Amino acid sequence: LIRRTGLDPALFPRAVESVDAVGRVTKEAAAQTGVPEGTPVAGGGGDAVISTTGLGLVRPGRVGVTLGTSGVVATSLDACLPNPDGMLQVFCGNAPGLYTAMGVTLAAAGSYQWFRSTFGDWETERAKREGVSAFRLLDRAAAAAPPCSGGLVFLPYLTGERAPLNDPDAKGAFLGITSRHTKGHFARAVLEGVAFSLRQVYGLMESVGHGVSSDEIVLAGGGAVSPVWRQIFADTFNLPVRTVYGSAEGGSFGAALAAGVTAGIWPDLAATVPLVRPESRTEPIAANVPLYAAQYEKFVRFYGALKWSFRS
């Protein structure tokens, strides 16, 4: 790109691997930070990509889903494969010779945060009195609602959508509301809608041949602490869902693992996988899988039917 645009290469830093040493801590920096002088400094990486290292995604085919404000589906590749329409993002990976493909849905845990802020005043006040999280109280209500939320469907496009739609005009919606639906149904529908959106990203990766062959999903981020959300993901993907210790700080952990390779503690990033310790495992509930498969198809059709109205 630099050559094609005619820019001066001297204006840019040299490209290095995440585990390459790019320098050492100077005397001045050591005095300011407390890090010993001469400590190697690793190249590191971008937050989303380095987070995959913290989840152990340093071999092709493994899949991780991060539930932060946005939601990310990521997998490692051994080749840079096609990316039609730019729906996915493909980066150089943290391990030499690997690439990282990911798709981002804009409002994942952000959708749940919006629901709490807009409709969760009672839970917020009670949470203050009980010293618990308002999300835990909403989780209880969501867990009491049936799978598929009594037919209620939520489209989580509160700020437009990136993958898998690439539609800045997309809007959020609740569809199928009846007088039987309670706050618990709505809360669960939000969790399910986010899972459906990320399942659609996963399907996009499968369709373009991005080597997705995982036998489980590694779930991370703040949303991964919710047992009911973990179960919804397991049932929607029809795969076991695993969490790992420290996954909420996966980026920092991944950077530390890369730095450890730089310092010679481990020979390569593959050798760090045993340090990514399992925390929980959630199996799909067989009776729920076909229910969620049908609800997912309804979710996809709803966007297709409504997308033109979003533009008016």
C-alpha positions in Angstrom: 0.0 0.0 0.0 2.8 2.4 0.8 4.4 1.8 -2.6 1.2 2.0 -4.5 0.3 5.4 -2.8 3.7 6.8 -3.4 4.3 7.6 0.3 7.7 7.6 1.9 8.3 4.3 3.7 10.5 6.3 6.2 7.3 7.9 7.6 6.1 4.5 8.9 7.4 2.1 11.6 8.7 -1.2 10.3 6.3 -4.1 10.3 7.2 -6.8 12.9 5.6 -9.9 14.4 3.8 -9.6 17.7 6.5 -11.6 19.4 9.5 -9.8 17.9 11.6 -7.7 20.2 11.5 -4.1 19.1 13.7 -2.6 21.7 14.5 -2.6 25.4 13.4 -0.6 28.4 15.6 2.5 28.7 17.1 3.9 31.9 14.6 6.8 31.8 11.6 4.6 31.2 12.7 2.2 34.0 12.9 5.1 36.4 9.4 6.2 35.5 7.7 2.8 35.4 9.6 0.6 37.7 10.2 -2.0 34.9 13.9 -3.1 35.0 16.2 -1.4 32.6 17.0 -3.7 29.6 13.7 -5.6 29.7 12.7 -6.6 26.2 9.8 -4.8 24.6 7.5 -6.9 22.3 5.8 -5.8 19.2 2.4 -6.6 20.6 -0.7 -6.2 18.6 -4.1 -4.6 18.2 -6.6 -5.2 21.0 -9.1 -7.5 19.2 -6.4 -9.6 17.7 -4.2 -9.9 20.8 -7.3 -10.9 22.7 -7.5 -14.1 20.7 -4.2 -15.1 22.1 -5.6 -14.7 25.6 -8.3 -17.2 24.6 -5.9 -19.7 23.2 -6.9 -19.2 19.5 -3.4 -19.7 18.1 -4.3 -22.7 15.9 -6.5 -22.7 12.8 -10.1 -23.6 13.2 -10.7 -22.6 16.9 -13.5 -20.1 17.4 -13.9 -17.4 20.0 -16.8 -15.1 20.7 -16.3 -11.9 22.8 -19.3 -10.2 24.4 -18.2 -6.7 25.0 -20.2 -3.6 24.1 -19.7 -4.9 20.6 -19.6 -8.7 19.8 -16.8 -10.3 18.0 -16.5 -13.8 16.4 -12.9 -14.6 15.7 -10.9 -17.6 14.3 -7.3 -18.2 13.4 -6.3 -19.1 9.8 -3.2 -20.5 8.2 -3.8 -18.5 5.0 -5.4 -15.2 4.0 -8.7 -16.3 2.5 -11.2 -14.4 0.4 -13.4 -11.8 2.2 -16.3 -11.0 -0.2 -17.9 -7.6 0.3 -15.6 -6.8 3.2 -18.1 -8.3 5.6 -15.3 -9.8 7.7 -11.9 -8.4 8.8 -8.8 -10.3 8.2 -5.6 -9.4 10.0 -2.1 -10.7 10.4 -2.3 -12.9 13.4 -0.1 -12.8 16.5 1.8 -16.0 15.7 4.0 -15.9 12.6 2.3 -17.3 9.6 -1.2 -17.1 11.1 -4.1 -14.8 10.2 -7.1 -13.7 12.3 -10.5 -13.4 10.7 -13.3 -11.7 12.6 -16.7 -10.3 12.3 -18.1 -7.6 14.6 -21.7 -7.0 15.5 -22.0 -3.5 17.0 -24.4 -3.9 19.9 -23.8 -7.1 21.9 -23.5 -6.5 25.6 -24.3 -2.9 24.5 -27.9 -4.1 23.7 -28.3 -5.5 27.2 -26.8 -2.3 28.7 -29.4 -0.3 26.7 -32.2 -2.5 28.0 -31.1 -2.2 31.6 -30.7 1.6 31.3 -34.1 2.0 29.5 -36.3 -0.6 31.3 -34.3 -1.7 34.3 -34.9 1.1 36.9 -36.5 -1.4 39.4 -33.6 -3.8 39.0 -31.0 -1.0 39.3 -32.6 0.3 42.6 -32.9 -3.2 44.0 -29.4 -4.1 43.0 -28.1 -1.1 45.0 -30.0 -2.3 48.1 -28.8 -5.9 47.8 -25.3 -5.1 46.7 -25.6 -7.1 43.5 -25.5 -6.3 39.8 -28.7 -5.2 38.1 -27.7 -7.5 35.2 -27.9 -10.5 37.6 -31.5 -9.6 38.5 -32.3 -9.2 34.8 -30.6 -12.6 34.2 -33.0 -14.2 36.7 -36.0 -12.8 34.9 -34.6 -14.0 31.6 -33.9 -17.4 32.9 -37.5 -17.7 34.1 -38.8 -17.1 30.5 -38.9 -20.0 28.1 -36.4 -20.6 25.3 -37.2 -18.4 22.3 -39.0 -16.0 24.6 -42.5 -17.0 23.7 -41.9 -16.1 20.1 -40.6 -12.6 20.8 -37.7 -11.7 18.6 -35.2 -8.8 19.1 -33.1 -7.3 16.3 -30.0 -5.9 18.0 -29.2 -3.2 15.4 -29.3 -0.2 17.8 -26.4 1.6 16.0 -26.7 0.1 12.6 -24.8 -3.1 11.9 -21.4 -4.2 10.6 -21.1 -8.0 10.1 -23.0 -9.8 8.8 -25.2 -7.0 7.2 -22.9 -4.1 6.5 -25.9 -1.8 6.9 -25.5 1.5 8.7 -29.3 2.1 8.4 -30.4 -1.1 10.2 -32.5 -0.4 13.3 -33.3 -2.4 16.4 -36.7 -3.9 16.9 -38.9 -6.2 19.1 -41.2 -8.3 16.9 -44.0 -10.6 17.9 -45.1 -8.7 21.1 -48.2 -10.0 22.8 -50.0 -9.2 26.1 -48.5 -12.4 27.6 -44.9 -11.1 27.4 -43.2 -9.9 30.6 -40.0 -8.1 31.2 -38.3 -11.4 31.5 -39.4 -12.3 28.0 -38.0 -9.0 26.7 -34.7 -9.5 28.6 -34.3 -13.0 27.2 -35.2 -11.9 23.7 -32.3 -9.3 23.9 -29.8 -12.0 24.9 -31.2 -14.3 22.1 -31.1 -11.6 19.5 -27.4 -10.9 20.1 -26.6 -14.7 20.0 -28.5 -14.9 16.7 -26.6 -12.0 15.2 -23.2 -13.6 16.2 -24.4 -17.0 14.9 -25.0 -15.3 11.6 -21.4 -14.0 11.6 -20.2 -17.5 12.3 -22.3 -18.8 9.4 -20.7 -16.1 7.1 -17.3 -17.4 8.1 -18.4 -21.0 7.2 -19.8 -19.9 3.9 -16.6 -18.2 2.7 -14.3 -21.1 3.7 -12.6 -19.5 6.6 -11.6 -22.8 8.1 -14.2 -22.8 10.9 -14.2 -26.4 12.2 -14.4 -25.8 16.0 -15.9 -28.4 18.3 -16.6 -25.7 20.9 -17.0 -21.9 21.3 -14.7 -20.0 23.6 -16.9 -17.2 25.1 -15.3 -14.2 26.6 -16.0 -10.6 27.7 -18.3 -9.2 30.3 -21.3 -10.9 28.9 -19.7 -14.3 29.4 -20.3 -14.1 33.1 -24.0 -14.7 32.5 -25.0 -18.4 32.9 -28.3 -17.9 31.0 -26.4 -16.2 28.1 -23.9 -19.0 28.0 -26.7 -21.5 27.7 -28.4 -19.5 24.9 -25.1 -19.5 23.0 -24.6 -23.2 23.4 -28.2 -23.9 22.2 -28.0 -21.4 19.3 -24.6 -22.6 18.0 -25.3 -26.3 19.0 -21.8 -26.4 20.4 -20.4 -26.6 23.9 -19.5 -23.1 25.2 -16.3 -22.8 27.3 -15.1 -19.8 29.3 -11.5 -19.4 30.5 -10.1 -17.7 33.6 -9.4 -14.0 33.1 -11.3 -13.8 29.8 -12.6 -10.4 30.7 -9.0 -9.2 30.5 -8.1 -11.3 27.5 -6.3 -8.5 25.7 -3.9 -7.9 28.5 -3.4 -11.6 29.0 -2.7 -12.2 25.3 -0.2 -9.3 25.3 1.6 -10.8 28.4 1.8 -14.2 26.6 3.3 -12.6 23.5 5.8 -10.8 25.7 6.7 -14.0 27.4 7.6 -15.5 24.0 9.7 -12.4 23.2 11.5 -12.9 26.5 12.2 -16.5 25.8 9.9 -17.9 28.5 8.1 -20.0 25.9 9.4 -21.0 22.4 6.2 -19.9 20.6 2.6 -18.9 21.2 1.4 -22.5 20.7 3.3 -23.4 23.8 1.2 -20.9 25.8 -2.1 -22.6 25.2 -1.9 -24.7 28.4 -1.8 -21.5 30.4 -5.3 -20.6 29.1 -7.2 -22.5 31.9 -10.8 -23.6 31.4 -13.3 -22.0 33.9 -16.7 -23.3 32.9 -18.3 -25.5 30.2 -21.9 -25.3 29.1 -23.4 -28.1 26.9 -26.3 -27.5 24.5 -29.7 -28.7 25.8 -30.8 -31.1 23.1 -34.5 -30.2 23.3 -33.7 -26.5 22.9 -31.5 -26.8 19.8 -34.3 -27.2 17.2 -36.3 -24.5 18.9 -33.5 -22.1 18.5 -32.8 -23.2 14.9 -36.4 -22.2 14.0 -36.2 -19.0 15.9 -32.9 -18.1 14.2 -34.4 -18.5 10.8 -37.3 -16.2 11.8 -34.7 -13.7 13.1 -32.9 -13.7 9.7 -36.2 -13.4 7.8 -37.4 -10.4 9.9 -34.4 -8.3 8.9 -34.9 -9.2 5.3 -38.5 -8.1 5.4 -37.8 -4.8 7.3 -34.5 -3.6 5.8 -36.1 -1.3 3.2 -38.3 0.3 5.8 -35.2 1.2 7.9 -34.0 3.5 5.1 -37.1 5.7 5.0 
